[in-house]
Amino acid sequence: MDRGEKRRAAWASIHGKHPSQEKAARPYLGLRFDCCGVYARAYRNHDRTAYVGRCPRCGGSVRVRIGAEGVSSRFFRVI
């Protein structure tokens, strides 16, 4: 058993799972903020009613509601 395998086995014994087992993906929208020309993600809120995000440079906020009449696109431009 090499050093890496020993580390993975030790990690699994402490945490009860293998490190390669990933968490469930957290839903997000990709946003391009025109105000500062940067990309950021908006993550779904705990109530599952909207995606909420902020511009990483200026702090401008955006809230995208989730509804039955929505669209399937995952990337948006914030003007």
N, CA, C and O atoms as a Tinker XYZ file with bonds, in Angstrom:
   316  protein
     1  N      0.864000   -1.176000    0.000000    73     2
     2  CA     0.000000    0.000000    0.000000    64     1     3
     3  C      0.905000    1.232000    0.000000    63     2     4     5
     4  O      1.767000    1.384000    0.866000    81     3
     5  N      0.694000    2.111000   -0.988000    73     3     6
     6  CA     1.521000    3.315000   -1.034000    64     5     7
     7  C      0.986000    4.383000   -0.081000    63     6     8     9
     8  O     -0.059000    4.212000    0.548000    81     7
     9  N      1.711000    5.463000    0.006000    73     7    10
    10  CA     1.395000    6.534000    0.958000    64     9    11
    11  C      0.007000    7.150000    0.715000    63    10    12    13
    12  O     -0.738000    7.407000    1.661000    81    11
    13  N     -0.327000    7.383000   -0.561000    73    11    14
    14  CA    -1.634000    7.957000   -0.895000    64    13    15
    15  C     -2.781000    7.036000   -0.512000    63    14    16    17
    16  O     -3.804000    7.492000   -0.001000    81    15
    17  N     -2.616000    5.752000   -0.754000    73    15    18
    18  CA    -3.663000    4.792000   -0.384000    64    17    19
    19  C     -3.851000    4.740000    1.124000    63    18    20    21
    20  O     -4.977000    4.611000    1.605000    81    19
    21  N     -2.761000    4.840000    1.872000    73    19    22
    22  CA    -2.853000    4.849000    3.339000    64    21    23
    23  C     -3.612000    6.079000    3.817000    63    22    24    25
    24  O     -4.435000    5.993000    4.728000    81    23
    25  N     -3.329000    7.236000    3.194000    73    23    26
    26  CA    -4.032000    8.468000    3.572000    64    25    27
    27  C     -5.526000    8.360000    3.305000    63    26    28    29
    28  O     -6.345000    8.746000    4.139000    81    27
    29  N     -5.875000    7.832000    2.132000    73    27    30
    30  CA    -7.294000    7.679000    1.790000    64    29    31
    31  C     -8.000000    6.710000    2.734000    63    30    32    33
    32  O     -9.142000    6.949000    3.128000    81    31
    33  N     -7.332000    5.625000    3.097000    73    31    34
    34  CA    -7.917000    4.653000    4.022000    64    33    35
    35  C     -8.112000    5.277000    5.407000    63    34    36    37
    36  O     -9.130000    5.040000    6.058000    81    35
    37  N     -7.135000    6.074000    5.857000    73    35    38
    38  CA    -7.251000    6.747000    7.158000    64    37    39
    39  C     -8.395000    7.753000    7.134000    63    38    40    41
    40  O     -9.164000    7.840000    8.091000    81    39
    41  N     -8.513000    8.515000    6.046000    73    39    42
    42  CA    -9.581000    9.502000    5.920000    64    41    43
    43  C    -10.937000    8.808000    5.961000    63    42    44    45
    44  O    -11.861000    9.279000    6.625000    81    43
    45  N    -11.056000    7.680000    5.246000    73    43    46
    46  CA   -12.325000    6.943000    5.211000    64    45    47
    47  C    -12.689000    6.387000    6.579000    63    46    48    49
    48  O    -13.866000    6.358000    6.939000    81    47
    49  N    -11.700000    5.948000    7.346000    73    47    50
    50  CA   -12.001000    5.401000    8.666000    64    49    51
    51  C    -12.461000    6.489000    9.627000    63    50    52    53
    52  O    -13.271000    6.226000   10.515000    81    51
    53  N    -11.956000    7.703000    9.461000    73    51    54
    54  CA   -12.357000    8.820000   10.331000    64    53    55
    55  C    -13.735000    9.342000    9.943000    63    54    56    57
    56  O    -14.587000    9.554000   10.806000    81    55
    57  N    -13.957000    9.551000    8.637000    73    55    58
    58  CA   -15.183000   10.193000    8.167000    64    57    59
    59  C    -16.274000    9.225000    7.729000    63    58    60    61
    60  O    -17.393000    9.654000    7.448000    81    59
    61  N    -15.983000    7.959000    7.665000    73    59    62
    62  CA   -17.000000    6.976000    7.334000    64    61    63
    63  C    -17.343000    6.862000    5.862000    63    62    64    65
    64  O    -18.299000    6.171000    5.510000    81    63
    65  N    -16.589000    7.522000    4.990000    73    63    66
    66  CA   -16.815000    7.394000    3.557000    64    65    67
    67  C    -15.519000    7.678000    2.818000    63    66    68    69
    68  O    -14.568000    8.219000    3.383000    81    67
    69  N    -15.500000    7.316000    1.587000    73    67    70
    70  CA   -14.310000    7.520000    0.760000    64    69    71
    71  C    -14.280000    8.965000    0.275000    63    70    72    73
    72  O    -15.334000    9.503000   -0.063000    81    71
    73  N    -13.110000    9.624000    0.226000    73    71    74
    74  CA   -13.057000   11.025000   -0.189000    64    73    75
    75  C    -13.528000   11.266000   -1.619000    63    74    76    77
    76  O    -13.876000   12.396000   -1.962000    81    75
    77  N    -13.545000   10.240000   -2.456000    73    75    78
    78  CA   -13.993000   10.447000   -3.827000    64    77    79
    79  C    -15.517000   10.514000   -3.940000    63    78    80    81
    80  O    -16.039000   10.881000   -4.993000    81    79
    81  N    -16.239000   10.164000   -2.867000    73    79    82
    82  CA   -17.699000   10.282000   -2.883000    64    81    83
    83  C    -18.043000   11.756000   -2.758000    63    82    84    85
    84  O    -17.766000   12.382000   -1.735000    81    83
    85  N    -18.650000   12.308000   -3.803000    73    83    86
    86  CA   -18.930000   13.737000   -3.822000    64    85    87
    87  C    -20.265000   14.049000   -3.162000    63    86    88    89
    88  O    -21.158000   13.205000   -3.080000    81    87
    89  N    -20.372000   15.298000   -2.691000    73    87    90
    90  CA   -21.636000   15.784000   -2.156000    64    89    91
    91  C    -22.609000   15.981000   -3.313000    63    90    92    93
    92  O    -22.210000   16.034000   -4.476000    81    91
    93  N    -23.881000   16.088000   -2.976000    73    91    94
    94  CA   -24.879000   16.378000   -3.999000    64    93    95
    95  C    -24.600000   17.770000   -4.571000    63    94    96    97
    96  O    -24.260000   18.693000   -3.831000    81    95
    97  N    -24.742000   17.910000   -5.864000    73    95    98
    98  CA   -24.475000   19.190000   -6.520000    64    97    99
    99  C    -25.454000   20.247000   -6.022000    63    98   100   101
   100  O    -26.647000   19.980000   -5.882000    81    99
   101  N    -24.950000   21.438000   -5.757000    73    99   102
   102  CA   -25.786000   22.548000   -5.293000    64   101   103
   103  C    -26.226000   23.355000   -6.512000    63   102   104   105
   104  O    -25.375000   23.867000   -7.239000    81   103
   105  N    -27.524000   23.483000   -6.754000    73   103   106
   106  CA   -28.017000   24.186000   -7.948000    64   105   107
   107  C    -27.586000   25.651000   -7.981000    63   106   108   109
   108  O    -27.601000   26.338000   -6.959000    81   107
   109  N    -27.203000   26.118000   -9.173000    73   107   110
   110  CA   -26.793000   27.510000   -9.333000    64   109   111
   111  C    -27.097000   27.992000  -10.744000    63   110   112   113
   112  O    -27.325000   27.200000  -11.658000    81   111
   113  N    -27.093000   29.316000  -10.895000    73   111   114
   114  CA   -27.175000   29.963000  -12.198000    64   113   115
   115  C    -25.855000   30.684000  -12.430000    63   114   116   117
   116  O    -25.267000   31.220000  -11.491000    81   115
   117  N    -25.394000   30.699000  -13.654000    73   115   118
   118  CA   -24.210000   31.471000  -14.009000    64   117   119
   119  C    -24.643000   32.869000  -14.407000    63   118   120   121
   120  O    -25.550000   33.032000  -15.223000    81   119
   121  N    -23.997000   33.881000  -13.836000    73   119   122
   122  CA   -24.364000   35.270000  -14.111000    64   121   123
   123  C    -23.159000   36.063000  -14.594000    63   122   124   125
   124  O    -22.075000   35.974000  -14.017000    81   123
   125  N    -23.354000   36.838000  -15.651000    73   123   126
   126  CA   -22.327000   37.756000  -16.139000    64   125   127
   127  C    -22.805000   39.157000  -15.787000    63   126   128   129
   128  O    -23.783000   39.644000  -16.354000    81   127
   129  N    -22.111000   39.811000  -14.844000    73   127   130
   130  CA   -22.483000   41.152000  -14.396000    64   129   131
   131  C    -21.847000   42.179000  -15.318000    63   130   132   133
   132  O    -20.624000   42.314000  -15.346000    81   131
   133  N    -22.685000   42.919000  -16.090000    73   131   134
   134  CA   -22.180000   43.950000  -16.993000    64   133   135
   135  C    -21.629000   45.150000  -16.240000    63   134   136   137
   136  O    -20.791000   45.880000  -16.769000    81   135
   137  N    -22.090000   45.366000  -15.005000    73   135   138
   138  CA   -21.640000   46.525000  -14.233000    64   137   139
   139  C    -20.124000   46.506000  -14.036000    63   138   140   141
   140  O    -19.488000   47.559000  -14.092000    81   139
   141  N    -19.542000   45.348000  -13.810000    73   139   142
   142  CA   -18.099000   45.227000  -13.568000    64   141   143
   143  C    -17.414000   44.258000  -14.514000    63   142   144   145
   144  O    -16.201000   44.067000  -14.425000    81   143
   145  N    -18.169000   43.640000  -15.421000    73   143   146
   146  CA   -17.586000   42.716000  -16.382000    64   145   147
   147  C    -17.048000   41.438000  -15.753000    63   146   148   149
   148  O    -16.008000   40.933000  -16.176000    81   147
   149  N    -17.743000   40.907000  -14.749000    73   147   150
   150  CA   -17.277000   39.696000  -14.064000    64   149   151
   151  C    -18.365000   38.620000  -14.070000    63   150   152   153
   152  O    -19.545000   38.897000  -14.281000    81   151
   153  N    -17.926000   37.395000  -13.831000    73   151   154
   154  CA   -18.816000   36.239000  -13.747000    64   153   155
   155  C    -18.974000   35.837000  -12.281000    63   154   156   157
   156  O    -18.017000   35.906000  -11.511000    81   155
   157  N    -20.169000   35.421000  -11.899000    73   155   158
   158  CA   -20.413000   34.907000  -10.552000    64   157   159
   159  C    -21.561000   33.904000  -10.625000    63   158   160   161
   160  O    -22.245000   33.789000  -11.642000    81   159
   161  N    -21.751000   33.197000   -9.549000    73   159   162
   162  CA   -22.847000   32.243000   -9.458000    64   161   163
   163  C    -23.916000   32.749000   -8.504000    63   162   164   165
   164  O    -23.620000   33.420000   -7.516000    81   163
   165  N    -25.168000   32.418000   -8.815000    73   163   166
   166  CA   -26.288000   32.689000   -7.915000    64   165   167
   167  C    -26.807000   31.324000   -7.475000    63   166   168   169
   168  O    -27.213000   30.515000   -8.309000    81   167
   169  N    -26.797000   31.069000   -6.178000    73   167   170
   170  CA   -27.222000   29.778000   -5.646000    64   169   171
   171  C    -28.669000   29.827000   -5.194000    63   170   172   173
   172  O    -29.173000   30.882000   -4.810000    81   171
   173  N    -29.332000   28.686000   -5.240000    73   171   174
   174  CA   -30.730000   28.584000   -4.828000    64   173   175
   175  C    -30.838000   28.786000   -3.322000    63   174   176   177
   176  O    -30.028000   28.265000   -2.555000    81   175
   177  N    -31.855000   29.553000   -2.905000    73   175   178
   178  CA   -32.046000   29.791000   -1.471000    64   177   179
   179  C    -32.628000   28.551000   -0.798000    63   178   180   181
   180  O    -33.035000   27.605000   -1.473000    81   179
   181  N    -32.664000   28.559000    0.525000    73   179   182
   182  CA   -33.120000   27.385000    1.276000    64   181   183
   183  C    -34.599000   27.090000    1.082000    63   182   184   185
   184  O    -35.023000   25.940000    1.193000    81   183
   185  N    -35.384000   28.119000    0.793000    73   183   186
   186  CA   -36.820000   27.928000    0.558000    64   185   187
   187  C    -37.115000   27.397000   -0.843000    63   186   188   189
   188  O    -38.253000   27.033000   -1.143000    81   187
   189  N    -36.099000   27.353000   -1.697000    73   187   190
   190  CA   -36.230000   26.908000   -3.090000    64   189   191
   191  C    -37.201000   27.763000   -3.880000    63   190   192   193
   192  O    -37.913000   27.262000   -4.751000    81   191
   193  N    -37.230000   29.052000   -3.577000    73   191   194
   194  CA   -38.126000   29.964000   -4.277000    64   193   195
   195  C    -37.387000   30.895000   -5.230000    63   194   196   197
   196  O    -38.013000   31.514000   -6.090000    81   195
   197  N    -36.062000   31.006000   -5.094000    73   195   198
   198  CA   -35.297000   31.929000   -5.932000    64   197   199
   199  C    -33.810000   31.595000   -5.898000    63   198   200   201
   200  O    -33.322000   30.905000   -5.003000    81   199
   201  N    -33.111000   32.112000   -6.908000    73   199   202
   202  CA   -31.649000   32.084000   -6.918000    64   201   203
   203  C    -31.176000   33.473000   -6.513000    63   202   204   205
   204  O    -31.700000   34.473000   -7.002000    81   203
   205  N    -30.197000   33.542000   -5.630000    73   203   206
   206  CA   -29.735000   34.815000   -5.097000    64   205   207
   207  C    -28.229000   34.927000   -5.306000    63   206   208   209
   208  O    -27.485000   33.992000   -5.011000    81   207
   209  N    -27.779000   36.084000   -5.819000    73   207   210
   210  CA   -26.354000   36.288000   -6.042000    64   209   211
   211  C    -25.969000   37.747000   -5.928000    63   210   212   213
   212  O    -26.825000   38.631000   -5.894000    81   211
   213  N    -24.653000   37.991000   -5.868000    73   211   214
   214  CA   -24.110000   39.349000   -5.779000    64   213   215
   215  C    -22.923000   39.495000   -6.710000    63   214   216   217
   216  O    -22.190000   38.537000   -6.955000    81   215
   217  N    -22.739000   40.700000   -7.228000    73   215   218
   218  CA   -21.557000   41.010000   -8.018000    64   217   219
   219  C    -20.361000   40.980000   -7.067000    63   218   220   221
   220  O    -20.393000   41.640000   -6.028000    81   219
   221  N    -19.315000   40.234000   -7.397000    73   219   222
   222  CA   -18.173000   40.127000   -6.484000    64   221   223
   223  C    -17.360000   41.409000   -6.344000    63   222   224   225
   224  O    -16.579000   41.538000   -5.401000    81   223
   225  N    -17.526000   42.359000   -7.261000    73   223   226
   226  CA   -16.756000   43.609000   -7.171000    64   225   227
   227  C    -17.522000   44.739000   -6.508000    63   226   228   229
   228  O    -17.044000   45.333000   -5.542000    81   227
   229  N    -18.722000   45.044000   -7.027000    73   227   230
   230  CA   -19.445000   46.203000   -6.492000    64   229   231
   231  C    -20.518000   45.827000   -5.476000    63   230   232   233
   232  O    -21.030000   46.701000   -4.776000    81   231
   233  N    -20.871000   44.542000   -5.379000    73   231   234
   234  CA   -21.849000   44.104000   -4.398000    64   233   235
   235  C    -23.285000   44.219000   -4.841000    63   234   236   237
   236  O    -24.197000   43.977000   -4.049000    81   235
   237  N    -23.512000   44.589000   -6.115000    73   235   238
   238  CA   -24.873000   44.658000   -6.631000    64   237   239
   239  C    -25.550000   43.297000   -6.524000    63   238   240   241
   240  O    -24.935000   42.275000   -6.826000    81   239
   241  N    -26.802000   43.275000   -6.100000    73   239   242
   242  CA   -27.479000   41.995000   -5.872000    64   241   243
   243  C    -28.488000   41.698000   -6.968000    63   242   244   245
   244  O    -28.986000   42.596000   -7.647000    81   243
   245  N    -28.775000   40.399000   -7.120000    73   243   246
   246  CA   -29.769000   39.945000   -8.077000    64   245   247
   247  C    -30.533000   38.787000   -7.442000    63   246   248   249
   248  O    -29.971000   37.966000   -6.717000    81   247
   249  N    -31.843000   38.747000   -7.739000    73   247   250
   250  CA   -32.710000   37.674000   -7.241000    64   249   251
   251  C    -33.536000   37.196000   -8.414000    63   250   252   253
   252  O    -34.250000   37.983000   -9.035000    81   251
   253  N    -33.445000   35.894000   -8.727000    73   251   254
   254  CA   -34.167000   35.305000   -9.845000    64   253   255
   255  C    -35.176000   34.314000   -9.277000    63   254   256   257
   256  O    -34.804000   33.284000   -8.715000    81   255
   257  N    -36.464000   34.641000   -9.433000    73   255   258
   258  CA   -37.518000   33.780000   -8.903000    64   257   259
   259  C    -37.599000   32.459000   -9.655000    63   258   260   261
   260  O    -37.289000   32.387000  -10.845000    81   259
   261  N    -38.018000   31.421000   -8.951000    73   259   262
   262  CA   -38.230000   30.104000   -9.549000    64   261   263
   263  C    -39.730000   29.910000   -9.692000    63   262   264   265
   264  O    -40.478000   30.086000   -8.731000    81   263
   265  N    -40.171000   29.548000  -10.893000    73   263   266
   266  CA   -41.597000   29.358000  -11.118000    64   265   267
   267  C    -41.856000   28.382000  -12.251000    63   266   268   269
   268  O    -40.949000   28.017000  -12.998000    81   267
   269  N    -43.111000   27.968000  -12.367000    73   267   270
   270  CA   -43.498000   26.999000  -13.392000    64   269   271
   271  C    -43.329000   27.562000  -14.801000    63   270   272   273
   272  O    -43.092000   26.805000  -15.742000    81   271
   273  N    -43.446000   28.869000  -14.958000    73   271   274
   274  CA   -43.335000   29.497000  -16.275000    64   273   275
   275  C    -41.898000   29.860000  -16.630000    63   274   276   277
   276  O    -41.673000   30.628000  -17.565000    81   275
   277  N    -40.933000   29.328000  -15.908000    73   275   278
   278  CA   -39.522000   29.667000  -16.077000    64   277   279
   279  C    -38.907000   29.152000  -17.366000    63   278   280   281
   280  O    -39.586000   28.575000  -18.215000    81   279
   281  N    -37.604000   29.373000  -17.493000    73   279   282
   282  CA   -36.854000   28.960000  -18.673000    64   281   283
   283  C    -35.827000   27.898000  -18.286000    63   282   284   285
   284  O    -35.509000   27.736000  -17.108000    81   283
   285  N    -35.319000   27.192000  -19.261000    73   283   286
   286  CA   -34.359000   26.134000  -18.973000    64   285   287
   287  C    -32.908000   26.610000  -19.018000    63   286   288   289
   288  O    -32.003000   25.836000  -18.706000    81   287
   289  N    -32.672000   27.841000  -19.391000    73   287   290
   290  CA   -31.309000   28.368000  -19.485000    64   289   291
   291  C    -30.660000   28.455000  -18.099000    63   290   292   293
   292  O    -31.346000   28.729000  -17.114000    81   291
   293  N    -29.354000   28.225000  -18.016000    73   291   294
   294  CA   -28.636000   28.250000  -16.742000    64   293   295
   295  C    -27.671000   29.428000  -16.638000    63   294   296   297
   296  O    -27.082000   29.645000  -15.579000    81   295
   297  N    -27.496000   30.209000  -17.741000    73   295   298
   298  CA   -26.566000   31.320000  -17.741000    64   297   299
   299  C    -27.283000   32.578000  -18.210000    63   298   300   301
   300  O    -28.035000   32.547000  -19.184000    81   299
   301  N    -27.043000   33.694000  -17.505000    73   299   302
   302  CA   -27.737000   34.930000  -17.782000    64   301   303
   303  C    -26.784000   36.114000  -17.710000    63   302   304   305
   304  O    -25.741000   36.064000  -17.058000    81   303
   305  N    -27.173000   37.174000  -18.395000    73   303   306
   306  CA   -26.428000   38.429000  -18.363000    64   305   307
   307  C    -27.217000   39.428000  -17.522000    63   306   308   309
   308  O    -28.392000   39.680000  -17.787000    81   307
   309  N    -26.561000   39.996000  -16.505000    73   307   310
   310  CA   -27.209000   40.957000  -15.604000    64   309   311
   311  C    -26.824000   42.363000  -16.067000    63   310   312   313
   312  O    -25.652000   42.735000  -16.034000    81   311
   313  N    -27.813000   43.130000  -16.493000    73   311   314
   314  CA   -27.561000   44.481000  -17.015000    64   313   315
   315  C    -27.742000   45.500000  -15.924000    63   314   316
   316  O    -27.575000   46.696000  -16.163000    81   315
